[in-house]
Amino acid sequence: MATTNFDRWQLLCKDLSSPQSFVDFGFIYLIGAALQRRVWVGPDHYPIFPNTYIVLCADAGVGKGLVIKKVYDLLSFHKKYIVKETKTQQDYGNSVNGTPLRSASDANGHTAKKLDEELLIPMAPNTSSFEQLVYLMAKSYDGVPIPGSSKTYTYSSLAFCLEELSSLFRKNTEDISNFLLCAWDCGDYRKETKTSGIDRVKNMCLALFAGTTPSFMQSTFDDKIVQEGLAARTMYICDDYNRNDDIFMP
């Protein structure tokens, strides 16, 4: 009988052919990404958060994506609902470019409230530009009440589940590498742009779970796509074989 969350995770993944090491580290990443910045160890002036950068390294067909998909499904399961105001036809008139507008409020209202569904744990898309990555991190702004205080602890947290690590380093590799380096330390990000002012993101927390092949990993080191500082902060879990050869479609 599964008595702990780790046991339940093993039960959930029992039919996957992925190596046991991939399954185990998938659970480690899952818990750290879900906790975000809400818990930490160490002193308050130098906290260590549970976010991790974990890369599964194996040839094609060894089962990297199977575990990554399971983790993504769990992290994206819970939703939250945000009340947002929308403009109505009384604000804009009866039509725009000849297209009638549908009223979203009562006869006397100017705005209507609707529920927008968002992921409880913000997840980044499989492919993302550097600018979009910074935008998504800033957009993930959230907060939790501080026990015994009227204040709120705010942070920006984002999680990656990439079946192919190479999709993250297609453009602006140096900027992305620097951003990931800063986000791993859970610090503040600041960058002066040429035309759009200054980008600022405070209290970051980024968790990265990705798959790659030995050939791509070798090329990243040979071509220095991934900085040494970032590589030192990343756990590369390498395996050669599936733990079983059963054919099973989850």
TIGU-312170 format. One record per residue (C-alpha): residue in three letters; x, z, y; residue number from 1. Coordinates in steps of 0.5 Angstrom, whole numbers. Each point is the difference from the previous one (the first is absolute). Layout:
// TIGU-312170
 resn    c1    c3    c2 resi
  ALA     X     Z     Y  NUM
...
// end
This chain:
// TIGU-312170
 resn    c1    c3    c2 resi
  MET     0     0     0    1
  ALA     3    -2     7    2
  THR     0     7     4    3
  THR     5    -2     6    4
  ASN    -1    -6     5    5
  PHE     7    -3    -4    6
  ASP    -4     0    -6    7
  ARG    -6    -3     2    8
  TRP     5    -6     3    9
  GLN     3    -1    -6   10
  LEU    -7     0    -4   11
  LEU    -2    -5     6   12
  CYS     7    -5    -2   13
  LYS     0     1    -7   14
  ASP    -2    -7    -1   15
  LEU     5    -3     4   16
  SER     6    -3    -3   17
  SER     4     2     6   18
  PRO     7     4    -1   19
  GLN    -1     8     0   20
  SER     4     0     6   21
  PHE    -4    -4     4   22
  VAL    -6     4    -2   23
  ASP     3     7     2   24
  PHE     3    -3     6   25
  GLY    -7    -3     2   26
  PHE    -3     7     0   27
  ILE     5     3     4   28
  TYR    -1    -5     6   29
  LEU    -7     0    -1   30
  ILE     0     8     2   31
  GLY     5    -1     5   32
  ALA    -4    -6     4   33
  ALA    -7     4    -1   34
  LEU     3     7     3   35
  GLN     3    -4     6   36
  ARG     3     5     6   37
  ARG    -5     5    -2   38
  VAL     4     4    -4   39
  TRP     8     1     0   40
  VAL     6     4    -2   41
  GLY     5     4     4   42
  PRO     0     3     6   43
  ASP    -5    -3     6   44
  HIS     6    -2     4   45
  TYR     2    -5    -5   46
  PRO    -5    -1    -5   47
  ILE     1    -5    -6   48
  PHE    -7    -4    -2   49
  PRO    -2    -3    -7   50
  ASN     0    -7     2   51
  THR     5    -4    -4   52
  TYR     3    -7    -1   53
  ILE     0    -2    -7   54
  VAL     1    -7    -3   55
  LEU    -1    -2    -7   56
  CYS     5    -5    -2   57
  ALA    -1    -4    -7   58
  ASP     0    -7    -2   59
  ALA    -7    -4     1   60
  GLY    -5     3    -6   61
  VAL     3     7    -1   62
  GLY    -6     3     4   63
  LYS     1     2     7   64
  GLY    -6    -3     3   65
  LEU    -4     3    -5   66
  VAL     2     7     2   67
  ILE     0    -2     8   68
  LYS    -7    -2    -1   69
  LYS    -3     6    -3   70
  VAL     4     4     6   71
  TYR    -4    -4     5   72
  ASP    -6     0    -3   73
  LEU     0     8     0   74
  LEU     3     0     7   75
  SER    -6    -5     3   76
  PHE    -6     3    -4   77
  HIS    -2     5     5   78
  LYS    -3    -2     7   79
  LYS    -1     3     7   80
  TYR    -6    -2     5   81
  ILE     2    -1     7   82
  VAL    -6     0     5   83
  LYS     1    -6     5   84
  GLU    -4    -2     6   85
  THR    -1    -8     0   86
  LYS    -2    -4     6   87
  THR    -8    -3     0   88
  GLN    -3    -6     3   89
  GLN    -2     4     6   90
  ASP     7     1     2   91
  TYR     2    -7    -1   92
  GLY    -6    -4     1   93
  ASN    -5    -3    -5   94
  SER     5    -6    -2   95
  VAL     8    -1     0   96
  ASN     1    -8     0   97
  GLY    -7    -1    -2   98
  THR     1     4    -6   99
  PRO    -6     6     0  100
  LEU     2     7    -1  101
  ARG    -3     5    -4  102
  SER    -2     6     3  103
  ALA     4     6    -4  104
  SER    -4     5     4  105
  ASP    -7     2     2  106
  ALA    -4    -3     6  107
  ASN     3     5     5  108
  GLY     7     1    -3  109
  HIS     7    -4     3  110
  THR     4     2    -6  111
  ALA    -1     2    -7  112
  LYS     3     4    -5  113
  LYS     3    -2    -7  114
  LEU     4     2    -6  115
  ASP     6    -3    -1  116
  GLU     3     1    -7  117
  GLU     8     1     0  118
  LEU     4     3    -6  119
  LEU     1     7     0  120
  ILE     8    -1    -1  121
  PRO     2    -6     4  122
  MET     3    -6    -4  123
  ALA     4    -5     2  124
  PRO    -1    -7    -2  125
  ASN     4    -4    -5  126
  THR     3    -4     5  127
  SER     2     2     7  128
  SER     4    -2     6  129
  PHE     4     5     4  130
  GLU    -5     0     6  131
  GLN    -6     1    -5  132
  LEU     4     5    -4  133
  VAL     1     4     7  134
  TYR    -7    -1     2  135
  LEU    -3     3    -7  136
  MET     4     6     1  137
  ALA    -2     1     7  138
  LYS    -7    -1    -2  139
  SER     0     5    -6  140
  TYR     0     6     5  141
  ASP    -3     6    -3  142
  GLY     0     7     1  143
  VAL    -2     7    -4  144
  PRO    -2     7     3  145
  ILE     6     5     0  146
  PRO    -3     6    -4  147
  GLY    -1     6     5  148
  SER     1    -4     6  149
  SER    -5    -5     5  150
  LYS     6    -5     0  151
  THR     0    -7    -5  152
  TYR     6    -2    -3  153
  THR     1    -8     1  154
  TYR     4    -5    -4  155
  SER     0    -7    -2  156
  SER     0    -1    -7  157
  LEU     0    -7    -4  158
  ALA     1    -2    -8  159
  PHE     3    -6    -3  160
  CYS    -1    -3    -7  161
  LEU     3    -6    -1  162
  GLU     1    -4    -6  163
  GLU     6    -4     3  164
  LEU     5     4     5  165
  SER     2    -7     2  166
  SER    -7    -1     4  167
  LEU     2     5     5  168
  PHE     7    -3     1  169
  ARG    -2    -7     2  170
  LYS     1     0     8  171
  ASN     3     5     4  172
  THR     4     3    -5  173
  GLU     4     4     4  174
  ASP    -5     3     4  175
  ILE    -4     2    -6  176
  SER     6     3    -3  177
  ASN     1     4     6  178
  PHE    -8     2     1  179
  LEU     0     2    -8  180
  LEU     6     4     1  181
  CYS    -3     4     6  182
  ALA    -6     1    -3  183
  TRP     3     3    -7  184
  ASP     3     6     5  185
  CYS    -8     1     2  186
  GLY     3    -1     8  187
  ASP    -3    -3     6  188
  TYR     1    -8     1  189
  ARG     2    -3     6  190
  LYS     2    -7     2  191
  GLU     0    -4     6  192
  THR    -3    -7     0  193
  LYS     1    -6     4  194
  THR    -7    -1     2  195
  SER    -4     5    -2  196
  GLY     3     7     3  197
  ILE     2     5    -5  198
  ASP    -3     2    -7  199
  ARG     0     7    -2  200
  VAL    -3     3    -6  201
  LYS     0     8     0  202
  ASN     1     4    -7  203
  MET     1    -6    -5  204
  CYS    -1     1    -7  205
  LEU     1    -6    -5  206
  ALA     0     0    -7  207
  LEU     2    -7    -4  208
  PHE    -1    -2    -7  209
  ALA     2    -7    -2  210
  GLY     3    -4    -6  211
  THR     6    -4     0  212
  THR     4    -4    -5  213
  PRO     8     1    -1  214
  SER     1    -7     3  215
  PHE    -3     2     7  216
  MET     3     7     0  217
  GLN     7    -3    -1  218
  SER    -2    -5     6  219
  THR    -2     5     5  220
  PHE     7     4    -1  221
  ASP     4    -7     0  222
  ASP    -3    -2     6  223
  LYS    -1     7     3  224
  ILE    -8    -1     1  225
  VAL    -1     7    -1  226
  GLN     5     5     4  227
  GLU     4     5    -4  228
  GLY    -4     5     3  229
  LEU    -6    -2    -2  230
  ALA     2    -2    -7  231
  ALA     3     8    -1  232
  ARG    -7     2     2  233
  THR    -3    -4    -5  234
  MET    -1     2    -8  235
  TYR     1    -6    -4  236
  ILE    -3     1    -7  237
  CYS     2    -5    -5  238
  ASP    -2    -2    -7  239
  ASP     1    -6    -5  240
  TYR    -6     1    -5  241
  ASN    -7     1     0  242
  ARG    -2     6    -4  243
  ASN    -5    -4    -4  244
  ASP    -2    -7    -2  245
  ASP    -7     1     0  246
  ILE    -4    -5     4  247
  PHE    -5     4     4  248
  MET    -4    -2     6  249
  PRO    -2     6     4  250
// end
